[in-house]
Amino acid sequence: MYKNDIITIKGIEKVTMKERNLIMKEISLSIKGMMCTGCENRVKNALENIEGIEKVSADHVSGNVNIVCDDTVDKKAIESAIEELGFEIVK
């Protein structure tokens, strides 16, 4: 894809790749309690079910979770989803 190609994002009609990159954001969180790849997968699956989240990476060794999402996603919704799994957000 080229930056002027037209694409469609959930809830947003026909934007160029350049415009899409302007409405995307990255959120990084530190999490306590992830002990294995199973924990990583639980976090990734829970967050990927939130509307507007495009990509999630989680690392149990560092405790880092990185999320790429559109600007409609509320950080509190992400934190709540993680806490519902029993993990703690390090602030």
FIFI-47277 format. One record per residue (C-alpha): chain; z, y, x; residue number from 1. Coordinates in steps of 0.001 Angstrom, whole numbers, plus 500000, padded with zeros to 6 digits. Layout:
% residues N
<rec kette="A" pz="Z" py="Y" px="X" nr="NUM"/>
...
//
This chain:
% residues 91
<rec kette="A" pz="500000" py="500000" px="500000" nr="1"/>
<rec kette="A" pz="499298" py="503511" px="501074" nr="2"/>
<rec kette="A" pz="501637" py="506383" px="500385" nr="3"/>
<rec kette="A" pz="499309" py="507859" px="497762" nr="4"/>
<rec kette="A" pz="498822" py="504569" px="495863" nr="5"/>
<rec kette="A" pz="500051" py="504715" px="492273" nr="6"/>
<rec kette="A" pz="502870" py="502318" px="491336" nr="7"/>
<rec kette="A" pz="505233" py="501868" px="488391" nr="8"/>
<rec kette="A" pz="509034" py="501678" px="488744" nr="9"/>
<rec kette="A" pz="511318" py="500595" px="485899" nr="10"/>
<rec kette="A" pz="511715" py="503619" px="483638" nr="11"/>
<rec kette="A" pz="509424" py="505817" px="485727" nr="12"/>
<rec kette="A" pz="505725" py="505866" px="485032" nr="13"/>
<rec kette="A" pz="503098" py="506028" px="487750" nr="14"/>
<rec kette="A" pz="504429" py="507617" px="490896" nr="15"/>
<rec kette="A" pz="502911" py="507642" px="494359" nr="16"/>
<rec kette="A" pz="504563" py="505716" px="497178" nr="17"/>
<rec kette="A" pz="505574" py="509048" px="498713" nr="18"/>
<rec kette="A" pz="507250" py="510138" px="495444" nr="19"/>
<rec kette="A" pz="508907" py="506717" px="495120" nr="20"/>
<rec kette="A" pz="510486" py="507058" px="498558" nr="21"/>
<rec kette="A" pz="511933" py="510416" px="497518" nr="22"/>
<rec kette="A" pz="513737" py="508896" px="494519" nr="23"/>
<rec kette="A" pz="515136" py="505874" px="496385" nr="24"/>
<rec kette="A" pz="518491" py="505956" px="498139" nr="25"/>
<rec kette="A" pz="520445" py="503667" px="500425" nr="26"/>
<rec kette="A" pz="524122" py="502910" px="499909" nr="27"/>
<rec kette="A" pz="526217" py="501213" px="502575" nr="28"/>
<rec kette="A" pz="529642" py="499765" px="501830" nr="29"/>
<rec kette="A" pz="532283" py="497889" px="503806" nr="30"/>
<rec kette="A" pz="533774" py="494928" px="501955" nr="31"/>
<rec kette="A" pz="536927" py="492918" px="502638" nr="32"/>
<rec kette="A" pz="537079" py="489269" px="501673" nr="33"/>
<rec kette="A" pz="533595" py="487917" px="502342" nr="34"/>
<rec kette="A" pz="534193" py="484746" px="504370" nr="35"/>
<rec kette="A" pz="530882" py="482874" px="504313" nr="36"/>
<rec kette="A" pz="527227" py="482951" px="503326" nr="37"/>
<rec kette="A" pz="528272" py="481816" px="499850" nr="38"/>
<rec kette="A" pz="530234" py="485058" px="499498" nr="39"/>
<rec kette="A" pz="527212" py="487009" px="500722" nr="40"/>
<rec kette="A" pz="525043" py="485328" px="498088" nr="41"/>
<rec kette="A" pz="527543" py="486045" px="495294" nr="42"/>
<rec kette="A" pz="527534" py="489740" px="496214" nr="43"/>
<rec kette="A" pz="523740" py="489876" px="496525" nr="44"/>
<rec kette="A" pz="523170" py="488098" px="493211" nr="45"/>
<rec kette="A" pz="525641" py="490305" px="491345" nr="46"/>
<rec kette="A" pz="524143" py="493521" px="492705" nr="47"/>
<rec kette="A" pz="520524" py="492471" px="492258" nr="48"/>
<rec kette="A" pz="521254" py="492135" px="488518" nr="49"/>
<rec kette="A" pz="522028" py="495852" px="488270" nr="50"/>
<rec kette="A" pz="519073" py="497811" px="486896" nr="51"/>
<rec kette="A" pz="517482" py="499994" px="489582" nr="52"/>
<rec kette="A" pz="518616" py="498016" px="492616" nr="53"/>
<rec kette="A" pz="515646" py="496955" px="494699" nr="54"/>
<rec kette="A" pz="517151" py="495288" px="497769" nr="55"/>
<rec kette="A" pz="520587" py="494061" px="498867" nr="56"/>
<rec kette="A" pz="521731" py="492719" px="502209" nr="57"/>
<rec kette="A" pz="525245" py="491448" px="502836" nr="58"/>
<rec kette="A" pz="526856" py="490223" px="506053" nr="59"/>
<rec kette="A" pz="530182" py="488391" px="505874" nr="60"/>
<rec kette="A" pz="530802" py="488723" px="509628" nr="61"/>
<rec kette="A" pz="530687" py="492541" px="509654" nr="62"/>
<rec kette="A" pz="531676" py="492958" px="506004" nr="63"/>
<rec kette="A" pz="528750" py="495308" px="505447" nr="64"/>
<rec kette="A" pz="526674" py="495511" px="502287" nr="65"/>
<rec kette="A" pz="523511" py="497652" px="502242" nr="66"/>
<rec kette="A" pz="521765" py="498511" px="498997" nr="67"/>
<rec kette="A" pz="518403" py="500183" px="498390" nr="68"/>
<rec kette="A" pz="518155" py="501518" px="494863" nr="69"/>
<rec kette="A" pz="516667" py="504274" px="492780" nr="70"/>
<rec kette="A" pz="518664" py="507424" px="492232" nr="71"/>
<rec kette="A" pz="519711" py="506395" px="488708" nr="72"/>
<rec kette="A" pz="522103" py="503748" px="490050" nr="73"/>
<rec kette="A" pz="525740" py="504829" px="489989" nr="74"/>
<rec kette="A" pz="527762" py="503911" px="493084" nr="75"/>
<rec kette="A" pz="530773" py="503193" px="490847" nr="76"/>
<rec kette="A" pz="528776" py="500472" px="489031" nr="77"/>
<rec kette="A" pz="528049" py="498844" px="492389" nr="78"/>
<rec kette="A" pz="531692" py="499042" px="493444" nr="79"/>
<rec kette="A" pz="532852" py="497621" px="490099" nr="80"/>
<rec kette="A" pz="530470" py="494661" px="490378" nr="81"/>
<rec kette="A" pz="531808" py="493866" px="493857" nr="82"/>
<rec kette="A" pz="535440" py="494220" px="492799" nr="83"/>
<rec kette="A" pz="534856" py="491957" px="489762" nr="84"/>
<rec kette="A" pz="533933" py="489227" px="492261" nr="85"/>
<rec kette="A" pz="537350" py="489618" px="493883" nr="86"/>
<rec kette="A" pz="536288" py="491575" px="496964" nr="87"/>
<rec kette="A" pz="537812" py="494847" px="498099" nr="88"/>
<rec kette="A" pz="535839" py="497996" px="498944" nr="89"/>
<rec kette="A" pz="537042" py="499549" px="502216" nr="90"/>
<rec kette="A" pz="537148" py="503326" px="501842" nr="91"/>
//
